Amino acid sequence: MGMAQRRGSSDDPRKLRDLLSRTCLLAAEQSVRSVVVGLAAGEGDLLFPELVDFVESALRVEDSIFRMTRERAVLFLADVDRGQADHVVERLLMGFRERFPSAAPPEVTLGFLEISPQDGNLTLKDVLPAVFGGEARTTH
């Protein structure tokens, strides 16, 4: 039984607010950029929970991931800009594909939002539409 099945398919919603607050605070206090990444898979995708487990295990201490649903997660990457975040996510996805080859790798839609020190206190109403809509791109 995988970790996602033991823990449930989503995290406590209060954790998402805390992660966003921490990301905004870090940006403001340390004058660093951070990036929030929305990861979404098709309904019923069987590999996506395993992908989220893999990403979680590969993150740096200052980074974190939040499981919204079985097919959606939000990744918080500290002290990176949008370009660096893109490279980090691509490296994580390639690592997953190499370690867990399958006939059809998970199709993941990605959305990025860079948080700068000037962004102040963003709310989930600001962040979630930005990372799960708009300029999202799909990767295989």
N, CA, C and O atoms as a GROMACS GRO file, in nm:
protein
  560
    1MET      N    1   0.085  -0.119   0.000
    1MET     CA    2   0.000   0.000   0.000
    1MET      C    3   0.089   0.124   0.000
    1MET      O    4   0.180   0.134   0.082
    2GLY      N    5   0.064   0.220  -0.092
    2GLY     CA    6   0.147   0.340  -0.104
    2GLY      C    7   0.119   0.439   0.007
    2GLY      O    8   0.019   0.431   0.077
    3MET      N    9   0.212   0.534   0.021
    3MET     CA   10   0.197   0.637   0.124
    3MET      C   11   0.069   0.716   0.108
    3MET      O   12   0.001   0.746   0.206
    4ALA      N   13   0.035   0.750  -0.015
    4ALA     CA   14  -0.085   0.831  -0.038
    4ALA      C   15  -0.210   0.759   0.010
    4ALA      O   16  -0.304   0.822   0.058
    5GLN      N   17  -0.212   0.628  -0.003
    5GLN     CA   18  -0.329   0.552   0.039
    5GLN      C   19  -0.336   0.544   0.192
    5GLN      O   20  -0.446   0.548   0.248
    6ARG      N   21  -0.223   0.535   0.257
    6ARG     CA   22  -0.224   0.528   0.403
    6ARG      C   23  -0.262   0.662   0.465
    6ARG      O   24  -0.336   0.666   0.563
    7ARG      N   25  -0.212   0.772   0.408
    7ARG     CA   26  -0.235   0.904   0.467
    7ARG      C   27  -0.364   0.968   0.420
    7ARG      O   28  -0.406   1.068   0.478
    8GLY      N   29  -0.424   0.915   0.323
    8GLY     CA   30  -0.540   0.982   0.265
    8GLY      C   31  -0.497   1.055   0.140
    8GLY      O   32  -0.378   1.073   0.114
    9SER      N   33  -0.594   1.097   0.064
    9SER     CA   34  -0.560   1.155  -0.065
    9SER      C   35  -0.537   1.306  -0.059
    9SER      O   36  -0.497   1.365  -0.159
   10SER      N   37  -0.562   1.369   0.055
   10SER     CA   38  -0.538   1.513   0.063
   10SER      C   39  -0.491   1.551   0.203
   10SER      O   40  -0.513   1.478   0.300
   11ASP      N   41  -0.426   1.667   0.210
   11ASP     CA   42  -0.376   1.719   0.337
   11ASP      C   43  -0.480   1.808   0.403
   11ASP      O   44  -0.582   1.842   0.342
   12ASP      N   45  -0.456   1.844   0.526
   12ASP     CA   46  -0.542   1.936   0.601
   12ASP      C   47  -0.539   2.074   0.533
   12ASP      O   48  -0.430   2.128   0.513
   13PRO      N   49  -0.654   2.131   0.497
   13PRO     CA   50  -0.658   2.260   0.428
   13PRO      C   51  -0.587   2.373   0.503
   13PRO      O   52  -0.538   2.467   0.440
   14ARG      N   53  -0.582   2.366   0.634
   14ARG     CA   54  -0.513   2.471   0.710
   14ARG      C   55  -0.365   2.474   0.677
   14ARG      O   56  -0.301   2.580   0.683
   15LYS      N   57  -0.309   2.359   0.641
   15LYS     CA   58  -0.168   2.351   0.605
   15LYS      C   59  -0.139   2.434   0.480
   15LYS      O   60  -0.033   2.495   0.471
   16LEU      N   61  -0.231   2.436   0.385
   16LEU     CA   62  -0.212   2.512   0.262
   16LEU      C   63  -0.199   2.661   0.293
   16LEU      O   64  -0.110   2.728   0.240
   17ARG      N   65  -0.288   2.713   0.377
   17ARG     CA   66  -0.279   2.854   0.417
   17ARG      C   67  -0.147   2.883   0.487
   17ARG      O   68  -0.083   2.985   0.461
   18ASP      N   69  -0.105   2.791   0.575
   18ASP     CA   70   0.021   2.809   0.647
   18ASP      C   71   0.140   2.809   0.552
   18ASP      O   72   0.233   2.889   0.568
   19LEU      N   73   0.138   2.720   0.454
   19LEU     CA   74   0.248   2.714   0.358
   19LEU      C   75   0.256   2.842   0.275
   19LEU      O   76   0.365   2.894   0.249
   20LEU      N   77   0.141   2.893   0.233
   20LEU     CA   78   0.140   3.018   0.157
   20LEU      C   79   0.188   3.134   0.243
   20LEU      O   80   0.266   3.217   0.196
   21SER      N   81   0.143   3.140   0.366
   21SER     CA   82   0.188   3.248   0.457
   21SER      C   83   0.338   3.242   0.479
   21SER      O   84   0.406   3.344   0.478
   22ARG      N   85   0.388   3.122   0.499
   22ARG     CA   86   0.532   3.104   0.520
   22ARG      C   87   0.610   3.146   0.396
   22ARG      O   88   0.716   3.207   0.408
   23THR      N   89   0.560   3.112   0.278
   23THR     CA   90   0.626   3.148   0.153
   23THR      C   91   0.630   3.299   0.135
   23THR      O   92   0.733   3.354   0.097
   24CYS      N   93   0.519   3.367   0.161
   24CYS     CA   94   0.514   3.513   0.150
   24CYS      C   95   0.604   3.579   0.253
   24CYS      O   96   0.672   3.677   0.222
   25LEU      N   97   0.605   3.527   0.375
   25LEU     CA   98   0.690   3.582   0.480
   25LEU      C   99   0.837   3.566   0.445
   25LEU      O  100   0.916   3.659   0.464
   26LEU      N  101   0.874   3.450   0.395
   26LEU     CA  102   1.013   3.427   0.355
   26LEU      C  103   1.053   3.524   0.245
   26LEU      O  104   1.162   3.582   0.249
   27ALA      N  105   0.967   3.542   0.148
   27ALA     CA  106   0.996   3.635   0.038
   27ALA      C  107   1.019   3.776   0.091
   27ALA      O  108   1.113   3.844   0.051
   28ALA      N  109   0.932   3.820   0.182
   28ALA     CA  110   0.942   3.956   0.235
   28ALA      C  111   1.062   3.974   0.328
   28ALA      O  112   1.136   4.072   0.314
   29GLU      N  113   1.082   3.882   0.420
   29GLU     CA  114   1.188   3.898   0.520
   29GLU      C  115   1.327   3.874   0.463
   29GLU      O  116   1.422   3.942   0.502
   30GLN      N  117   1.340   3.779   0.373
   30GLN     CA  118   1.471   3.743   0.320
   30GLN      C  119   1.499   3.803   0.184
   30GLN      O  120   1.607   3.784   0.127
   31SER      N  121   1.403   3.877   0.130
   31SER     CA  122   1.415   3.936  -0.003
   31SER      C  123   1.454   3.832  -0.108
   31SER      O  124   1.546   3.852  -0.188
   32VAL      N  125   1.381   3.721  -0.106
   32VAL     CA  126   1.403   3.615  -0.206
   32VAL      C  127   1.272   3.587  -0.277
   32VAL      O  128   1.163   3.610  -0.224
   33ARG      N  129   1.284   3.538  -0.396
   33ARG     CA  130   1.167   3.496  -0.471
   33ARG      C  131   1.139   3.350  -0.441
   33ARG      O  132   1.230   3.272  -0.412
   34SER      N  133   1.014   3.315  -0.449
   34SER     CA  134   0.972   3.176  -0.435
   34SER      C  135   0.868   3.151  -0.544
   34SER      O  136   0.812   3.245  -0.600
   35VAL      N  137   0.843   3.025  -0.572
   35VAL     CA  138   0.748   2.991  -0.677
   35VAL      C  139   0.651   2.887  -0.624
   35VAL      O  140   0.689   2.790  -0.558
   36VAL      N  141   0.524   2.909  -0.654
   36VAL     CA  142   0.419   2.813  -0.623
   36VAL      C  143   0.384   2.744  -0.756
   36VAL      O  144   0.362   2.810  -0.857
   37VAL      N  145   0.380   2.611  -0.753
   37VAL     CA  146   0.352   2.534  -0.874
   37VAL      C  147   0.227   2.450  -0.850
   37VAL      O  148   0.218   2.376  -0.752
   38GLY      N  149   0.132   2.461  -0.940
   38GLY     CA  150   0.015   2.375  -0.937
   38GLY      C  151   0.041   2.254  -1.025
   38GLY      O  152   0.082   2.268  -1.140
   39LEU      N  153   0.019   2.135  -0.971
   39LEU     CA  154   0.032   2.011  -1.047
   39LEU      C  155  -0.105   1.946  -1.052
   39LEU      O  156  -0.169   1.926  -0.949
   40ALA      N  157  -0.150   1.913  -1.172
   40ALA     CA  158  -0.281   1.852  -1.187
   40ALA      C  159  -0.273   1.738  -1.288
   40ALA      O  160  -0.202   1.745  -1.388
   41ALA      N  161  -0.346   1.632  -1.258
   41ALA     CA  162  -0.353   1.517  -1.347
   41ALA      C  163  -0.499   1.493  -1.382
   41ALA      O  164  -0.589   1.549  -1.320
   42GLY      N  165  -0.521   1.410  -1.481
   42GLY     CA  166  -0.657   1.376  -1.519
   42GLY      C  167  -0.726   1.296  -1.410
   42GLY      O  168  -0.661   1.228  -1.331
   43GLU      N  169  -0.856   1.305  -1.407
   43GLU     CA  170  -0.934   1.234  -1.306
   43GLU      C  171  -0.906   1.084  -1.312
   43GLU      O  172  -0.910   1.023  -1.418
   44GLY      N  173  -0.876   1.027  -1.196
   44GLY     CA  174  -0.851   0.884  -1.186
   44GLY      C  175  -0.711   0.841  -1.225
   44GLY      O  176  -0.685   0.721  -1.233
   45ASP      N  177  -0.620   0.934  -1.250
   45ASP     CA  178  -0.483   0.900  -1.287
   45ASP      C  179  -0.421   0.819  -1.173
   45ASP      O  180  -0.410   0.867  -1.060
   46LEU      N  181  -0.381   0.696  -1.202
   46LEU     CA  182  -0.330   0.606  -1.099
   46LEU      C  183  -0.185   0.636  -1.061
   46LEU      O  184  -0.143   0.600  -0.951
   47LEU      N  185  -0.108   0.699  -1.149
   47LEU     CA  186   0.032   0.728  -1.119
   47LEU      C  187   0.053   0.858  -1.043
   47LEU      O  188   0.156   0.876  -0.978
   48PHE      N  189  -0.042   0.950  -1.051
   48PHE     CA  190  -0.022   1.081  -0.992
   48PHE      C  191   0.007   1.076  -0.841
   48PHE      O  192   0.098   1.146  -0.796
   49PRO      N  193  -0.066   0.998  -0.761
   49PRO     CA  194  -0.032   0.993  -0.617
   49PRO      C  195   0.112   0.944  -0.594
   49PRO      O  196   0.179   0.989  -0.500
   50GLU      N  197   0.159   0.853  -0.679
   50GLU     CA  198   0.297   0.806  -0.666
   50GLU      C  199   0.395   0.916  -0.706
   50GLU      O  200   0.502   0.929  -0.646
   51LEU      N  201   0.358   0.994  -0.806
   51LEU     CA  202   0.442   1.107  -0.847
   51LEU      C  203   0.453   1.208  -0.732
   51LEU      O  204   0.562   1.257  -0.704
   52VAL      N  205   0.343   1.238  -0.667
   52VAL     CA  206   0.345   1.332  -0.555
   52VAL      C  207   0.434   1.278  -0.441
   52VAL      O  208   0.510   1.354  -0.381
   53ASP      N  209   0.423   1.149  -0.412
   53ASP     CA  210   0.510   1.088  -0.311
   53ASP      C  211   0.657   1.104  -0.349
   53ASP      O  212   0.741   1.138  -0.265
   54PHE      N  213   0.687   1.079  -0.477
   54PHE     CA  214   0.825   1.090  -0.524
   54PHE      C  215   0.875   1.234  -0.510
   54PHE      O  216   0.984   1.257  -0.459
   55VAL      N  217   0.794   1.330  -0.555
   55VAL     CA  218   0.833   1.472  -0.545
   55VAL      C  219   0.857   1.508  -0.399
   55VAL      O  220   0.956   1.574  -0.367
   56GLU      N  221   0.767   1.467  -0.312
   56GLU     CA  222   0.782   1.498  -0.169
   56GLU      C  223   0.914   1.444  -0.114
   56GLU      O  224   0.980   1.512  -0.035
   57SER      N  225   0.952   1.324  -0.154
   57SER     CA  226   1.074   1.264  -0.102
   57SER      C  227   1.200   1.330  -0.159
   57SER      O  228   1.307   1.318  -0.100
   58ALA      N  229   1.188   1.398  -0.273
   58ALA     CA  230   1.304   1.457  -0.339
   58ALA      C  231   1.323   1.606  -0.307
   58ALA      O  232   1.422   1.665  -0.351
   59LEU      N  233   1.231   1.666  -0.233
   59LEU     CA  234   1.238   1.810  -0.207
   59LEU      C  235   1.344   1.847  -0.105
   59LEU      O  236   1.382   1.767  -0.019
   60ARG      N  237   1.392   1.970  -0.118
   60ARG     CA  238   1.481   2.025  -0.016
   60ARG      C  239   1.400   2.051   0.111
   60ARG      O  240   1.277   2.053   0.107
   61VAL      N  241   1.467   2.070   0.221
   61VAL     CA  242   1.401   2.093   0.349
   61VAL      C  243   1.311   2.216   0.344
   61VAL      O  244   1.203   2.215   0.403
   62GLU      N  245   1.353   2.320   0.275
   62GLU     CA  246   1.276   2.444   0.272
   62GLU      C  247   1.158   2.441   0.174
   62GLU      O  248   1.078   2.534   0.172
   63ASP      N  249   1.149   2.337   0.095
   63ASP     CA  250   1.039   2.324   0.000
   63ASP      C  251   0.932   2.232   0.057
   63ASP      O  252   0.958   2.155   0.150
   64SER      N  253   0.811   2.239   0.001
   64SER     CA  254   0.704   2.150   0.049
   64SER      C  255   0.599   2.131  -0.058
   64SER      O  256   0.591   2.206  -0.156
   65ILE      N  257   0.518   2.028  -0.038
   65ILE     CA  258   0.411   1.998  -0.130
   65ILE      C  259   0.284   1.976  -0.050
   65ILE      O  260   0.287   1.921   0.061
   66PHE      N  261   0.173   2.019  -0.107
   66PHE     CA  262   0.043   2.005  -0.043
   66PHE      C  263  -0.048   1.929  -0.137
   66PHE      O  264  -0.062   1.966  -0.253
   67ARG      N  265  -0.111   1.824  -0.088
   67ARG     CA  266  -0.204   1.744  -0.166
   67ARG      C  267  -0.344   1.800  -0.148
   67ARG      O  268  -0.403   1.789  -0.040
   68MET      N  269  -0.397   1.859  -0.254
   68MET     CA  270  -0.533   1.913  -0.247
   68MET      C  271  -0.635   1.801  -0.262
   68MET      O  272  -0.726   1.786  -0.181
   69THR      N  273  -0.618   1.723  -0.367
   69THR     CA  274  -0.704   1.608  -0.396
   69THR      C  275  -0.616   1.497  -0.450
   69THR      O  276  -0.494   1.511  -0.454
   70ARG      N  277  -0.676   1.390  -0.490
   70ARG     CA  278  -0.599   1.279  -0.547
   70ARG      C  279  -0.531   1.321  -0.677
   70ARG      O  280  -0.427   1.265  -0.712
   71GLU      N  281  -0.587   1.417  -0.749
   71GLU     CA  282  -0.533   1.459  -0.878
   71GLU      C  283  -0.475   1.599  -0.881
   71GLU      O  284  -0.438   1.649  -0.987
   72ARG      N  285  -0.465   1.665  -0.765
   72ARG     CA  286  -0.409   1.801  -0.761
   72ARG      C  287  -0.319   1.818  -0.640
   72ARG      O  288  -0.347   1.769  -0.530
   73ALA      N  289  -0.209   1.889  -0.665
   73ALA     CA  290  -0.116   1.920  -0.557
   73ALA      C  291  -0.055   2.058  -0.583
   73ALA      O  292  -0.050   2.104  -0.697
   74VAL      N  293  -0.009   2.121  -0.476
   74VAL     CA  294   0.056   2.252  -0.486
   74VAL      C  295   0.196   2.237  -0.429
   74VAL      O  296   0.214   2.191  -0.316
   75LEU      N  297   0.293   2.276  -0.509
   75LEU     CA  298   0.434   2.266  -0.472
   75LEU      C  299   0.486   2.404  -0.440
   75LEU      O  300   0.465   2.498  -0.516
   76PHE      N  301   0.555   2.419  -0.326
   76PHE     CA  302   0.614   2.546  -0.284
   76PHE      C  303   0.766   2.532  -0.293
   76PHE      O  304   0.826   2.451  -0.222
   77LEU      N  305   0.829   2.612  -0.380
   77LEU     CA  306   0.973   2.610  -0.399
   77LEU      C  307   1.031   2.743  -0.351
   77LEU      O  308   1.000   2.848  -0.406
   78ALA      N  309   1.113   2.737  -0.248
   78ALA     CA  310   1.169   2.858  -0.187
   78ALA      C  311   1.300   2.898  -0.254
   78ALA      O  312   1.376   2.814  -0.302
   79ASP      N  313   1.324   3.029  -0.257
   79ASP     CA  314   1.450   3.086  -0.304
   79ASP      C  315   1.484   3.046  -0.447
   79ASP      O  316   1.599   3.014  -0.478
   80VAL      N  317   1.383   3.047  -0.533
   80VAL     CA  318   1.402   3.024  -0.676
   80VAL      C  319   1.316   3.122  -0.754
   80VAL      O  320   1.216   3.174  -0.702
   81ASP      N  321   1.355   3.149  -0.879
   81ASP     CA  322   1.269   3.229  -0.965
   81ASP      C  323   1.192   3.136  -1.058
   81ASP      O  324   1.205   3.013  -1.049
   82ARG      N  325   1.113   3.192  -1.144
   82ARG     CA  326   1.027   3.112  -1.232
   82ARG      C  327   1.107   3.017  -1.321
   82ARG      O  328   1.069   2.901  -1.338
   83GLY      N  329   1.216   3.065  -1.378
   83GLY     CA  330   1.299   2.981  -1.464
   83GLY      C  331   1.363   2.866  -1.387
   83GLY      O  332   1.364   2.752  -1.436
   84GLN      N  333   1.414   2.894  -1.269
   84GLN     CA  334   1.474   2.788  -1.187
   84GLN      C  335   1.369   2.686  -1.145
   84GLN      O  336   1.396   2.566  -1.143
   85ALA      N  337   1.249   2.734  -1.112
   85ALA     CA  338   1.142   2.643  -1.072
   85ALA      C  339   1.106   2.549  -1.187
   85ALA      O  340   1.082   2.430  -1.165
   86ASP      N  341   1.104   2.602  -1.309
   86ASP     CA  342   1.075   2.518  -1.425
   86ASP      C  343   1.178   2.405  -1.436
   86ASP      O  344   1.142   2.291  -1.462
   87HIS      N  345   1.305   2.438  -1.417
   87HIS     CA  346   1.411   2.337  -1.423
   87HIS      C  347   1.397   2.234  -1.310
   87HIS      O  348   1.415   2.114  -1.332
   88VAL      N  349   1.364   2.280  -1.191
   88VAL     CA  350   1.346   2.189  -1.077
   88VAL      C  351   1.233   2.091  -1.106
   88VAL      O  352   1.248   1.970  -1.085
   89VAL      N  353   1.120   2.142  -1.152
   89VAL     CA  354   1.005   2.056  -1.180
   89VAL      C  355   1.036   1.957  -1.291
   89VAL      O  356   1.002   1.840  -1.281
   90GLU      N  357   1.101   2.003  -1.398
   90GLU     CA  358   1.137   1.912  -1.507
   90GLU      C  359   1.231   1.803  -1.458
   90GLU      O  360   1.216   1.686  -1.496
   91ARG      N  361   1.328   1.839  -1.374
   91ARG     CA  362   1.421   1.740  -1.319
   91ARG      C  363   1.346   1.636  -1.233
   91ARG      O  364   1.375   1.517  -1.240
   92LEU      N  365   1.251   1.684  -1.153
   92LEU     CA  366   1.173   1.593  -1.070
   92LEU      C  367   1.089   1.498  -1.156
   92LEU      O  368   1.082   1.378  -1.128
   93LEU      N  369   1.026   1.551  -1.260
   93LEU     CA  370   0.944   1.467  -1.348
   93LEU      C  371   1.030   1.366  -1.423
   93LEU      O  372   0.990   1.251  -1.438
   94MET      N  373   1.147   1.408  -1.470
   94MET     CA  374   1.238   1.314  -1.538
   94MET      C  375   1.285   1.206  -1.441
   94MET      O  376   1.292   1.089  -1.478
   95GLY      N  377   1.316   1.245  -1.319
   95GLY     CA  378   1.358   1.147  -1.219
   95GLY      C  379   1.251   1.044  -1.191
   95GLY      O  380   1.280   0.926  -1.177
   96PHE      N  381   1.126   1.088  -1.184
   96PHE     CA  382   1.015   0.995  -1.163
   96PHE      C  383   1.003   0.899  -1.280
   96PHE      O  384   0.988   0.778  -1.260
   97ARG      N  385   1.010   0.951  -1.402
   97ARG     CA  386   0.998   0.865  -1.521
   97ARG      C  387   1.111   0.763  -1.527
   97ARG      O  388   1.089   0.649  -1.567
   98GLU      N  389   1.232   0.803  -1.488
   98GLU     CA  390   1.346   0.711  -1.490
   98GLU      C  391   1.332   0.601  -1.385
   98GLU      O  392   1.364   0.486  -1.412
   99ARG      N  393   1.285   0.636  -1.268
   99ARG     CA  394   1.274   0.538  -1.159
   99ARG      C  395   1.150   0.450  -1.170
   99ARG      O  396   1.150   0.336  -1.123
  100PHE      N  397   1.045   0.504  -1.233
  100PHE     CA  398   0.919   0.431  -1.244
  100PHE      C  399   0.870   0.431  -1.389
  100PHE      O  400   0.770   0.494  -1.422
  101PRO      N  401   0.943   0.359  -1.476
  101PRO     CA  402   0.902   0.358  -1.616
  101PRO      C  403   0.766   0.291  -1.632
  101PRO      O  404   0.734   0.193  -1.565
  102SER      N  405   0.688   0.345  -1.723
  102SER     CA  406   0.557   0.286  -1.752
  102SER      C  407   0.527   0.311  -1.899
  102SER      O  408   0.589   0.395  -1.964
  103ALA      N  409   0.431   0.236  -1.950
  103ALA     CA  410   0.393   0.251  -2.090
  103ALA      C  411   0.343   0.392  -2.118
  103ALA      O  412   0.371   0.448  -2.223
  104ALA      N  413   0.270   0.448  -2.024
  104ALA     CA  414   0.218   0.584  -2.038
  104ALA      C  415   0.253   0.664  -1.913
  104ALA      O  416   0.186   0.651  -1.811
  105PRO      N  417   0.358   0.746  -1.920
  105PRO     CA  418   0.394   0.826  -1.802
  105PRO      C  419   0.280   0.921  -1.767
  105PRO      O  420   0.198   0.954  -1.852
  106PRO      N  421   0.275   0.965  -1.642
  106PRO     CA  422   0.165   1.053  -1.602
  106PRO      C  423   0.166   1.182  -1.684
  106PRO      O  424   0.271   1.241  -1.708
  107GLU      N  425   0.048   1.223  -1.726
  107GLU     CA  426   0.033   1.351  -1.795
  107GLU      C  427  -0.003   1.453  -1.688
  107GLU      O  428  -0.107   1.442  -1.622
  108VAL      N  429   0.083   1.551  -1.670
  108VAL     CA  430   0.067   1.648  -1.562
  108VAL      C  431   0.057   1.788  -1.621
  108VAL      O  432   0.138   1.827  -1.705
  109THR      N  433  -0.042   1.862  -1.577
  109THR     CA  434  -0.056   2.002  -1.616
  109THR      C  435   0.008   2.085  -1.506
  109THR      O  436  -0.020   2.067  -1.387
  110LEU      N  437   0.095   2.178  -1.547
  110LEU     CA  438   0.170   2.260  -1.453
  110LEU      C  439   0.130   2.407  -1.468
  110LEU      O  440   0.110   2.456  -1.579
  111GLY      N  441   0.118   2.475  -1.355
  111GLY     CA  442   0.095   2.619  -1.354
  111GLY      C  443   0.189   2.681  -1.253
  111GLY      O  444   0.207   2.626  -1.144
  112PHE      N  445   0.249   2.794  -1.285
  112PHE     CA  446   0.351   2.856  -1.201
  112PHE      C  447   0.309   2.997  -1.159
  112PHE      O  448   0.249   3.071  -1.237
  113LEU      N  449   0.342   3.033  -1.036
  113LEU     CA  450   0.324   3.170  -0.987
  113LEU      C  451   0.447   3.207  -0.906
  113LEU      O  452   0.477   3.146  -0.803
  114GLU      N  453   0.519   3.308  -0.953
  114GLU     CA  454   0.637   3.355  -0.881
  114GLU      C  455   0.594   3.458  -0.777
  114GLU      O  456   0.516   3.548  -0.806
  115ILE      N  457   0.646   3.442  -0.656
  115ILE     CA  458   0.617   3.535  -0.546
  115ILE      C  459   0.744   3.614  -0.517
  115ILE      O  460   0.849   3.557  -0.486
  116SER      N  461   0.733   3.745  -0.528
  116SER     CA  462   0.848   3.832  -0.504
  116SER      C  463   0.832   3.899  -0.368
  116SER      O  464   0.724   3.896  -0.310
  117PRO      N  465   0.939   3.959  -0.316
  117PRO     CA  466   0.930   4.026  -0.186
  117PRO      C  467   0.824   4.136  -0.182
  117PRO      O  468   0.773   4.168  -0.074
  118GLN      N  469   0.788   4.194  -0.296
  118GLN     CA  470   0.691   4.302  -0.299
  118GLN      C  471   0.546   4.253  -0.303
  118GLN      O  472   0.454   4.334  -0.296
  119ASP      N  473   0.525   4.124  -0.314
  119ASP     CA  474   0.389   4.072  -0.331
  119ASP      C  475   0.305   4.075  -0.204
  119ASP      O  476   0.184   4.057  -0.210
  120GLY      N  477   0.367   4.095  -0.090
  120GLY     CA  478   0.290   4.106   0.035
  120GLY      C  479   0.219   3.978   0.071
  120GLY      O  480   0.269   3.868   0.047
  121ASN      N  481   0.102   3.992   0.128
  121ASN     CA  482   0.027   3.876   0.174
  121ASN      C  483  -0.073   3.832   0.068
  121ASN      O  484  -0.185   3.882   0.062
  122LEU      N  485  -0.033   3.740  -0.014
  122LEU     CA  486  -0.124   3.683  -0.112
  122LEU      C  487  -0.221   3.590  -0.041
  122LEU      O  488  -0.190   3.535   0.064
  123THR      N  489  -0.336   3.574  -0.098
  123THR     CA  490  -0.433   3.480  -0.042
  123THR      C  491  -0.446   3.360  -0.136
  123THR      O  492  -0.399   3.363  -0.249
  124LEU      N  493  -0.510   3.257  -0.086
  124LEU     CA  494  -0.534   3.140  -0.170
  124LEU      C  495  -0.621   3.176  -0.290
  124LEU      O  496  -0.610   3.114  -0.395
  125LYS      N  497  -0.707   3.276  -0.273
  125LYS     CA  498  -0.791   3.322  -0.385
  125LYS      C  499  -0.706   3.385  -0.495
  125LYS      O  500  -0.747   3.388  -0.611
  126ASP      N  501  -0.589   3.436  -0.459
  126ASP     CA  502  -0.496   3.490  -0.558
  126ASP      C  503  -0.415   3.379  -0.624
  126ASP      O  504  -0.391   3.381  -0.745
  127VAL      N  505  -0.373   3.283  -0.544
  127VAL     CA  506  -0.276   3.184  -0.588
  127VAL      C  507  -0.338   3.067  -0.665
  127VAL      O  508  -0.291   3.033  -0.774
  128LEU      N  509  -0.442   3.007  -0.612
  128LEU     CA  510  -0.497   2.885  -0.675
  128LEU      C  511  -0.545   2.905  -0.818
  128LEU      O  512  -0.514   2.822  -0.903
  129PRO      N  513  -0.620   3.012  -0.848
  129PRO     CA  514  -0.657   3.031  -0.989
  129PRO      C  515  -0.535   3.051  -1.081
  129PRO      O  516  -0.536   3.012  -1.197
  130ALA      N  517  -0.431   3.113  -1.026
  130ALA     CA  518  -0.312   3.138  -1.107
  130ALA      C  519  -0.237   3.008  -1.140
  130ALA      O  520  -0.184   2.995  -1.250
  131VAL      N  521  -0.233   2.914  -1.047
  131VAL     CA  522  -0.156   2.792  -1.072
  131VAL      C  523  -0.239   2.678  -1.131
  131VAL      O  524  -0.183   2.581  -1.182
  132PHE      N  525  -0.371   2.690  -1.127
  132PHE     CA  526  -0.455   2.586  -1.186
  132PHE      C  527  -0.537   2.634  -1.304
  132PHE      O  528  -0.630   2.567  -1.349
  133GLY      N  529  -0.504   2.749  -1.355
  133GLY     CA  530  -0.573   2.803  -1.472
  133GLY      C  531  -0.475   2.889  -1.548
  133GLY      O  532  -0.354   2.882  -1.524
  134GLY      N  533  -0.523   2.967  -1.635
  134GLY     CA  534  -0.436   3.060  -1.705
  134GLY      C  535  -0.333   2.992  -1.791
  134GLY      O  536  -0.368   2.911  -1.877
  135GLU      N  537  -0.207   3.024  -1.769
  135GLU     CA  538  -0.098   2.977  -1.854
  135GLU      C  539  -0.041   2.844  -1.806
  135GLU      O  540   0.079   2.835  -1.780
  136ALA      N  541  -0.122   2.744  -1.795
  136ALA     CA  542  -0.074   2.612  -1.756
  136ALA      C  543  -0.021   2.540  -1.879
  136ALA      O  544  -0.064   2.566  -1.991
  137ARG      N  545   0.073   2.449  -1.857
  137ARG     CA  546   0.123   2.368  -1.968
  137ARG      C  547   0.122   2.222  -1.926
  137ARG      O  548   0.138   2.190  -1.808
  138THR      N  549   0.103   2.135  -2.022
  138THR     CA  550   0.096   1.992  -1.995
  138THR      C  551   0.228   1.926  -2.034
  138THR      O  552   0.287   1.959  -2.137
  139THR      N  553   0.272   1.834  -1.950
  139THR     CA  554   0.396   1.761  -1.976
  139THR      C  555   0.365   1.612  -1.975
  139THR      O  556   0.272   1.568  -1.908
  140HIS      N  557   0.442   1.537  -2.048
  140HIS     CA  558   0.424   1.390  -2.053
  140HIS      C  559   0.544   1.323  -1.992
  140HIS      O  560   0.549   1.200  -1.986
   0.00000   0.00000   0.00000
